[in-house]
Amino acid sequence: MPIRDTALLQLAQKRRLYYKICRNCGARNPPTAVKCRKCHSYNLRWKRRELKR
């Protein structure tokens, strides 16, 4: 069922697409994270939000 309300759609996209991923263990971290919650590494990257071709 698609979301028709634009405010709810933006909230859902922000929740699903804006987080950081640890390059060592692959754990999902909050966008404000400086180090990984699981392995305590500082090697974080943003989740990719574009399609790879």
Buried (B, 14 or more C-beta within 10 A) or exposed (E): EEEEEEEEEEEEEEEEEEBBBBEEEEBEBEEEBEBBEEEEEEEBEEEEEEEEE
